[in-house]
Amino acid sequence: MKRHRYAAVGTGGRIPMFIDPISDTYRHCSELVGLCDSSETRRRWHQQRLCSAYNTAPVADYGVEDFDRMLQETKPDTVIVCVPDHLHHEFIVRSLDFGADVICEKPLTTDADKFAEIDQAVRRTGRSVRTTFNYRWAPGASQVRQLIADGAIGTVKHVDFDYMLNTSHGADYFRRWHSYKALSGGLFVHKCTHHFDLINWWIDSIPETVFAMGALAFYGRDNAIARGQEALTRYARYTGIPESEGDPFRMNLEGDPTLKGLYRDAEDDSGYIRDENVFRSGIDIEDSLSATIRYRSGVIASYSLNAYCPAEGFRVSISGDAGRIEYFERHAAHIITGDKDIKFEPTASRGATLSLQRLFEDAQDVPVHMPEGGHGGADPLIQEQMFSDQPPAENLGRNAGHEQGAASLLVGAAGNRSIATGQPIHITDLYPLSPKSKHLSELI
């Protein structure tokens, strides 16, 4: 049997979610043929890891300047894109023009202009782009979608979504390239795209108008000094700096073999510092965000994100004309070092709870089972859809193409524009995303 050929560009901490199942579970039908990254150290670290863990042969690896040569020499059927967000569009378009399909880590890109390039390339080439919204595959999120689809609360009218990032995971965005809006689009794009996509998908609607506010309220040098914590601002990074000992926000890249192999050891050939001080000058993304979203279906959503909470998780309430769903997840403290981004607390009170209350009836608890696997069991399910030669039938609309990817990133892009202008932003003014469609399921 001919195996499907994959090449990957961007070999940071996220790439194991893609290249590991290709090298292990789905090796009978899938083949990794190329790795591409600006850092030879990172490429070789993954080469050694894959060979050791799965007894695979080394694959061809290329510097980022040789991406087109990789395409010509390895001839992949699909290219996996995991570079920093602002570069997604560049490698997606080059892959499509070569004749390959694309799997892209969320967010699809960072703004409407870059999405326009992707959309034009899809239409020009006839190839496809998958956006990996693995959160759709989490069991609790899927149960919420099923309840709404079954009409359990009638027609949805309003959504409240409150996300908390703690001072482990939340702080980590402020140590990395994500803390510069030109590279990540800010948390409204990079992180919130997960949550906007969930809302879009749950209610099967396309966002129309966004009004947003945001602030850098906790991280950054000025905020630390205002709280009397000037001592925490005196070093540019944490690793190898004795003065940072005892700082609760300190990250030691030499204390974790993955962080050391991918980032500390790769500093010379990548120029990337993974552990910048979260209380330094120059951070230009927000850590506190709120938005009101109106959908083409008439649904109104209220959204907030706070990146400096003592605990992590989210609460969502979805109200319809026949009842209400309340869903809560509590996540454990972590930073991203591989594919298991979200870790759920093990007990019912600190894991996930789902409640359904119809009008004029008592609330009923709906059991939520969180299996093993990254993102609460979501990762193995989406990996099966991506890499299996016989993926199971999917009846919840969880697979997402480039237009559905745009439907979430454009909410974040509109939010950024609204913060900058103080005005509500019509998404079609940013990009005319299927203007005659009402339902998300109508988009590719």
MARTOR-233656 format. One line per 4 residues: number of its first residue (from 1); their letters; for each residue x, y, z of C-alpha. Coordinates in steps of 0.1 Angstrom, whole numbers, plus 5000, padded with zeros to 4 digits. Layout:
BEGIN
NUM = a = X/Y/Z; ...
***
This chain:
BEGIN
1 = mkrh = 5000/5000/5000; 5013/5035/4991; 5017/5055/5022; 5007/5092/5024
5 = ryaa = 5037/5114/5025; 5040/5142/5050; 5066/5170/5054; 5067/5194/5084
9 = vgtg = 5079/5230/5087; 5084/5243/5122; 5098/5219/5147; 5091/5235/5181
13 = grip = 5072/5221/5210; 5039/5217/5191; 5051/5194/5163; 5051/5161/5182
17 = mfid = 5013/5162/5180; 5017/5156/5143; 5049/5138/5136; 5046/5113/5165
21 = pisd = 5014/5096/5153; 5027/5095/5117; 5059/5077/5130; 5040/5054/5154
25 = tyrh = 5003/5046/5153; 4997/5054/5116; 5031/5044/5101; 5014/5016/5081
29 = csel = 4997/5043/5060; 5016/5075/5067; 5053/5084/5061; 5072/5114/5074
33 = vglc = 5096/5124/5046; 5110/5158/5056; 5116/5182/5085; 5122/5219/5080
37 = dsse = 5132/5245/5106; 5155/5275/5110; 5174/5256/5137; 5194/5225/5128
41 = trrr = 5196/5218/5165; 5158/5215/5168; 5156/5194/5136; 5182/5169/5148
45 = whqq = 5167/5168/5183; 5134/5155/5168; 5153/5132/5145; 5170/5115/5174
49 = rlcs = 5139/5114/5195; 5118/5098/5167; 5145/5072/5159; 5148/5063/5196
53 = aynt = 5111/5062/5204; 5097/5045/5173; 5127/5029/5157; 5123/5049/5125
57 = apva = 5149/5058/5100; 5162/5094/5099; 5143/5116/5074; 5156/5144/5053
61 = dygv = 5159/5177/5071; 5163/5212/5057; 5169/5247/5068; 5140/5271/5064
65 = edfd = 5157/5288/5035; 5155/5254/5017; 5118/5249/5021; 5110/5249/4984
69 = rmlq = 5139/5224/4978; 5124/5201/5004; 5091/5202/4986; 5108/5193/4953
73 = etkp = 5130/5166/4967; 5106/5149/4992; 5074/5154/4972; 5050/5154/5001
77 = dtvi = 5012/5149/4997; 5006/5171/5027; 5027/5197/5045; 5022/5203/5082
81 = vcvp = 5027/5240/5092; 5038/5248/5127; 5059/5279/5123; 5052/5311/5143
85 = dhlh = 5017/5324/5135; 5026/5354/5113; 5045/5330/5089; 5017/5305/5085
89 = hefi = 5003/5321/5053; 5037/5321/5036; 5043/5284/5040; 5007/5275/5034
93 = vrsl = 5006/5293/5000; 5040/5279/4989; 5028/5244/4998; 4995/5248/4979
97 = dfga = 5012/5262/4948; 5036/5232/4949; 5005/5209/4947; 5003/5197/4983
101 = dvic = 4975/5199/5008; 4982/5215/5042; 4975/5208/5078; 4980/5240/5098
105 = ekpl = 4982/5245/5136; 4957/5270/5148; 4954/5300/5144; 4953/5297/5106
109 = ttda = 4970/5331/5104; 4970/5364/5122; 4950/5389/5101; 4926/5393/5072
113 = dkfa = 4952/5403/5046; 4972/5371/5052; 4940/5350/5051; 4932/5366/5017
117 = eidq = 4964/5351/5004; 4955/5317/5017; 4920/5319/5004; 4932/5329/4969
121 = avrr = 4957/5301/4969; 4931/5275/4978; 4909/5287/4950; 4938/5289/4925
125 = tgrs = 4951/5255/4932; 4921/5234/4942; 4941/5220/4972; 4928/5219/5008
129 = vrtt = 4939/5234/5041; 4929/5218/5074; 4929/5240/5106; 4935/5218/5136
133 = fnyr = 4909/5228/5162; 4916/5199/5185; 4894/5215/5212; 4863/5205/5191
137 = wapg = 4872/5169/5198; 4874/5171/5236; 4846/5149/5250; 4829/5177/5270
141 = asqv = 4829/5202/5241; 4815/5175/5219; 4787/5168/5244; 4778/5204/5245
145 = rqli = 4776/5205/5207; 4754/5174/5206; 4730/5188/5232; 4725/5219/5212
149 = adga = 4722/5200/5179; 4696/5178/5195; 4675/5208/5205; 4679/5204/5242
153 = igtv = 4677/5241/5249; 4658/5251/5218; 4672/5279/5196; 4704/5294/5211
157 = khvd = 4701/5331/5219; 4730/5340/5241; 4765/5327/5251; 4787/5337/5280
161 = fdym = 4823/5324/5278; 4849/5332/5306; 4884/5318/5302; 4911/5318/5329
165 = lnts = 4948/5313/5322; 4969/5308/5353; 5003/5322/5362; 5020/5290/5348
169 = hgad = 5003/5286/5314; 4992/5323/5311; 5026/5337/5320; 5043/5315/5294
173 = yfrr = 5028/5335/5266; 5047/5365/5279; 5081/5347/5278; 5078/5337/5242
177 = whsy = 5074/5352/5207; 5037/5352/5214; 5042/5384/5235; 5048/5405/5203
181 = kals = 5015/5412/5185; 5032/5414/5151; 5042/5377/5155; 5011/5362/5171
185 = gglf = 4982/5386/5167; 4981/5388/5205; 4961/5364/5226; 4929/5375/5208
189 = vhkc = 4942/5356/5178; 4967/5331/5191; 4948/5318/5221; 4913/5330/5218
193 = thhf = 4909/5315/5184; 4903/5282/5202; 4874/5297/5222; 4859/5317/5193
197 = dlin = 4859/5285/5173; 4841/5266/5200; 4814/5292/5201; 4811/5293/5163
201 = wwid = 4809/5255/5162; 4786/5250/5191; 4759/5274/5178; 4767/5267/5141
205 = sipe = 4768/5304/5132; 4792/5329/5115; 4803/5359/5135; 4792/5393/5122
209 = tvfa = 4803/5422/5145; 4828/5425/5173; 4833/5452/5199; 4863/5446/5222
213 = mgal = 4884/5461/5250; 4918/5450/5263; 4947/5460/5284; 4982/5448/5295
217 = afyg = 4972/5449/5331; 4995/5425/5349; 5026/5415/5329; 5052/5440/5317
221 = rdna = 5078/5462/5335; 5055/5491/5343; 5029/5469/5360; 5054/5451/5381
225 = iarg = 5069/5485/5393; 5034/5499/5400; 5029/5469/5424; 5062/5475/5441
229 = qeal = 5079/5445/5424; 5107/5463/5406; 5131/5436/5417; 5114/5412/5393
233 = trya = 5122/5434/5363; 5161/5435/5367; 5170/5406/5344; 5160/5401/5307
237 = rytg = 5156/5363/5310; 5156/5336/5337; 5179/5307/5327; 5215/5311/5340
241 = ipes = 5207/5343/5359; 5214/5337/5396; 5195/5369/5405; 5162/5353/5393
245 = egdp = 5164/5325/5418; 5132/5326/5439; 5112/5345/5413; 5078/5327/5411
249 = frmn = 5077/5334/5374; 5111/5319/5367; 5116/5293/5340; 5148/5272/5339
253 = legd = 5153/5259/5304; 5180/5236/5317; 5157/5219/5341; 5136/5201/5316
257 = ptlk = 5151/5179/5288; 5126/5189/5262; 5130/5227/5269; 5168/5222/5269
261 = glyr = 5169/5203/5237; 5145/5224/5217; 5153/5258/5230; 5183/5263/5253
265 = daed = 5206/5242/5231; 5192/5258/5199; 5198/5295/5209; 5230/5298/5189
269 = dsgy = 5215/5287/5156; 5179/5300/5161; 5185/5333/5180; 5153/5325/5199
273 = irde = 5152/5331/5237; 5124/5310/5251; 5125/5323/5287; 5123/5361/5285
277 = nvfr = 5113/5379/5317; 5075/5384/5318; 5081/5417/5335; 5103/5432/5308
281 = sgid = 5097/5462/5286; 5085/5458/5251; 5056/5434/5256; 5027/5447/5234
285 = ieds = 5000/5422/5237; 4971/5423/5262; 4967/5400/5292; 4931/5411/5299
289 = lsat = 4905/5409/5271; 4867/5413/5267; 4845/5412/5236; 4809/5413/5226
293 = iryr = 4801/5393/5194; 4770/5394/5173; 4764/5365/5150; 4746/5364/5116
297 = sgvi = 4720/5342/5133; 4713/5370/5158; 4730/5352/5188; 4750/5375/5211
301 = asys = 4781/5363/5228; 4800/5378/5257; 4836/5367/5260; 4865/5374/5284
305 = lnay = 4900/5361/5289; 4923/5368/5319; 4959/5355/5317; 4971/5360/5353
309 = cpae = 4946/5339/5374; 4954/5317/5403; 4936/5288/5386; 4930/5278/5350
313 = gfrv = 4899/5267/5331; 4867/5281/5317; 4830/5285/5323; 4805/5288/5295
317 = sisg = 4767/5293/5297; 4746/5289/5266; 4710/5301/5268; 4683/5291/5244
321 = dagr = 4646/5297/5242; 4639/5264/5259; 4667/5261/5285; 4703/5266/5294
325 = ieyf = 4736/5246/5293; 4763/5254/5318; 4798/5238/5313; 4829/5241/5334
329 = erha = 4864/5228/5330; 4893/5231/5355; 4928/5226/5341; 4960/5217/5359
333 = ahii = 4991/5240/5359; 5014/5235/5330; 5035/5249/5303; 5037/5238/5267
337 = tgdk = 5065/5214/5260; 5049/5189/5236; 5015/5177/5225; 4997/5175/5258
341 = dikf = 4988/5212/5261; 4957/5209/5284; 4958/5187/5314; 4926/5182/5333
345 = epta = 4923/5179/5370; 4913/5143/5379; 4884/5148/5402; 4849/5157/5393
349 = srga = 4849/5190/5412; 4882/5200/5395; 4878/5184/5361; 4847/5190/5340
353 = tlsl = 4810/5194/5349; 4781/5198/5325; 4746/5209/5335; 4714/5210/5315
357 = qrlf = 4683/5229/5327; 4652/5232/5306; 4627/5260/5313; 4605/5252/5343
361 = edaq = 4625/5221/5351; 4652/5212/5376; 4688/5212/5365; 4703/5178/5356
365 = dvpv = 4739/5169/5357; 4753/5153/5326; 4783/5130/5332; 4815/5140/5314
369 = hmpe = 4842/5113/5308; 4877/5126/5302; 4898/5098/5287; 4936/5097/5285
373 = gghg = 4954/5117/5258; 4963/5153/5251; 4936/5180/5254; 4914/5157/5275
377 = gadp = 4914/5129/5250; 4909/5152/5220; 4943/5147/5203; 4940/5110/5195
381 = liqe = 4906/5116/5179; 4918/5144/5156; 4950/5126/5149; 4929/5096/5137
385 = qmfs = 4910/5119/5114; 4942/5134/5100; 4964/5104/5096; 4943/5072/5094
389 = dqpp = 4936/5057/5060; 4902/5048/5073; 4890/5075/5097; 4857/5069/5114
393 = aenl = 4826/5087/5102; 4823/5122/5117; 4787/5136/5124; 4794/5166/5145
397 = grna = 4812/5187/5119; 4844/5187/5139; 4868/5188/5109; 4876/5223/5099
401 = gheq = 4890/5238/5066; 4904/5272/5059; 4872/5291/5059; 4861/5278/5093
405 = gaas = 4897/5286/5105; 4891/5322/5092; 4858/5324/5111; 4876/5323/5144
409 = llvg = 4908/5342/5136; 4887/5371/5121; 4870/5375/5154; 4904/5380/5170
413 = aagn = 4915/5403/5142; 4883/5423/5145; 4889/5425/5183; 4923/5439/5178
417 = rsia = 4910/5465/5154; 4882/5474/5178; 4907/5479/5207; 4928/5501/5184
421 = tgqp = 4899/5522/5172; 4874/5521/5200; 4847/5511/5175; 4826/5480/5167
425 = ihit = 4841/5461/5137; 4821/5444/5110; 4840/5412/5100; 4830/5415/5064
429 = dlyp = 4848/5449/5063; 4880/5429/5071; 4872/5401/5046; 4841/5391/5028
433 = lspk = 4839/5356/5043; 4810/5339/5024; 4787/5369/5030; 4755/5351/5020
437 = skhl = 4761/5322/5045; 4746/5321/5080; 4758/5288/5093; 4794/5278/5101
441 = seli = 4787/5244/5086; 4782/5261/5052; 4819/5270/5052; 4847/5248/5041
***
